[in-house]
């Protein structure tokens, strides 16, 4: 376990994409396309409300983020991968190194 959140942008995008693919979060278009930029919107046209809930349940579990804090964050109309990464960095109470996060996702498959 890491003592602080230190994922690179590429590592964070990979984790987000793996969670979305694992859960089959296709959004309104019916298929999932990888998020490739930290400035790309995540929730607009990517996830419906149920997808958003499932996605954030994963983030709550992996990074032990308080549910009330997540609820307040998801009330935002739109957020980017960068905004999400900053949110996780500030609010996580547990963090993995990248390899541990990948393993956690695989174990839940």
KACOR-V799804 format. One record per residue. N is the residue number from 1. RES is the residue in three letters. PHI is phi in whole degrees, -180 to 180 (NA if undefined). OMEGA is omega as a letter, one per 20 degrees, with the letter a starting at -180 (* if undefined). Layout:
BEGIN
n: {N	N}
res: {RES	RES}
phi: {PHI	PHI}
omega: {OMEGA	OMEGA}
END
This chain:
BEGIN
n: {1	2	3	4	5	6	7	8	9	10	11	12	13	14	15	16	17	18	19	20	21	22	23	24	25	26	27	28	29	30	31	32	33	34	35	36	37	38	39	40	41	42	43	44	45	46	47	48	49	50	51	52	53	54	55	56	57	58	59	60	61	62	63	64	65	66	67	68	69	70	71	72	73	74	75	76	77	78	79	80	81	82	83	84	85	86	87	88	89	90	91	92	93	94	95	96	97	98	99	100	101	102	103	104	105	106	107	108	109}
res: {UNK	UNK	UNK	UNK	UNK	UNK	UNK	UNK	UNK	UNK	UNK	UNK	UNK	UNK	UNK	UNK	UNK	UNK	UNK	UNK	UNK	UNK	UNK	UNK	UNK	UNK	UNK	UNK	UNK	UNK	UNK	UNK	UNK	UNK	UNK	UNK	UNK	UNK	UNK	UNK	UNK	UNK	UNK	UNK	UNK	UNK	UNK	UNK	UNK	UNK	UNK	UNK	UNK	UNK	UNK	UNK	UNK	UNK	UNK	UNK	UNK	UNK	UNK	UNK	UNK	UNK	UNK	UNK	UNK	UNK	UNK	UNK	UNK	UNK	UNK	UNK	UNK	UNK	UNK	UNK	UNK	UNK	UNK	UNK	UNK	UNK	UNK	UNK	UNK	UNK	UNK	UNK	UNK	UNK	UNK	UNK	UNK	UNK	UNK	UNK	UNK	UNK	UNK	UNK	UNK	UNK	UNK	UNK	UNK}
phi: {NA	-89	-85	-145	-73	-139	-69	-73	-59	-64	-64	-64	-60	-63	-64	-59	-65	-65	-62	-62	-67	-58	-89	66	-80	-91	73	-71	-86	87	-145	-96	-113	-53	-80	-115	-136	-68	-96	-80	-68	-99	-92	-81	65	-108	-134	-84	-64	-67	-58	-63	-61	-61	-58	-74	-62	-61	-63	-57	-70	-69	-110	48	-100	-58	-59	-65	-67	-64	-59	-64	-66	-72	-71	-62	-67	-157	-147	-100	-62	-65	-60	-64	-62	-62	-61	-62	-59	-79	-106	-71	-108	-145	-143	-101	-75	-52	-61	-69	-65	-60	-64	-61	-66	-63	-67	-89	-76}
omega: {r	r	r	r	a	r	r	r	a	r	a	r	r	r	r	a	r	r	a	r	r	a	r	a	a	a	a	a	r	r	a	r	a	r	a	a	r	a	a	r	r	a	r	a	r	a	r	a	r	r	a	r	a	r	a	r	r	a	r	a	a	a	a	r	a	a	r	r	r	r	r	a	a	r	r	a	a	r	a	r	r	r	r	r	r	r	r	a	a	a	a	r	r	r	r	r	a	a	r	r	r	a	r	r	a	a	r	a	*}
END
